[in-house]
C-alpha cells in the first residue's frame, strides 16, 4: 500500500493519519503499550523514515518491526 503524501516538507492531516495508522499497527503487532518507551522509539523512527523520504507502508512496517523486536 502506498500513501499519498504532500511533496513539500510539511506533514499534512492525511499524512499524520497515515503515519498514525502505521504506528498503531506496529504497536498492535508487537504488543506494545502506546505509552511505553519502546513505542516512543517506534514513533521517532517512523518520523525519521518519513523525513528520509519513505512513503511505502510496507517499508515502514518491515524496518520498524525488526527494530522494535530488538528494543522489545
N, C-alpha and C positions, 0 to 999 in steps of 0.2 A: 504494500500500500504506500503510495506517495502522497505527501502533504503538498498543499499549495501554499507556499509562504510568500510574503512580500519580498520584493527584490532588494530593498534597502536594509539598513541595519536595525530597523525598528522591529519590535515583536508586537504584532497586532493582535486583536482579540481572537481571531481564528487560530493564529499561531500558538497563542497561550493555551487555548482549548486543546489543540492537538498535542502540545508538549505535556500538558496535564494528563491527557489520556495515556501517553507513554509512561509517565511517572506512576499513575495508578495501576496500569497493567503490570509494570515491573514490581511494584510493591506487593501486588496480589500474587504474582507468580513466585516471588521469592519469600513470601510470608513475612514481609517487613511491616512493622508499625510505621505509619506515615509520619510519625513524630520522633522516630529514632535517629541516632547519629548516622547509621548506615543509610537511611532514607535521605538524610541531608546530603550525604556524599553522592547518592544517586541523582538527586536534583541538580547538584552542582555540575555533575558530569553531563547530564542532559543539556544544560545550558552551554557548557564548553563545546560539546559536539555541534550544537546549533550554531554557535558563533563561528565554528570552524567550517561551516557550510553543509553539514549533514542535514538532509531533509527527508531521508527514507526511513520510515518507521522500522523496517526490518533491521537496518544497520543500528539504529538506536538500541533496539531490543537485544541484538547479538552482542554488541560491545559492552553495554552496561550490565547485561545479565552475567557475563563472565566476570566482570569486575565485582559485582555485588556478591557473587559466590565467594570470592577471595576475601571480601570485607566481612562477610556474614559469619 
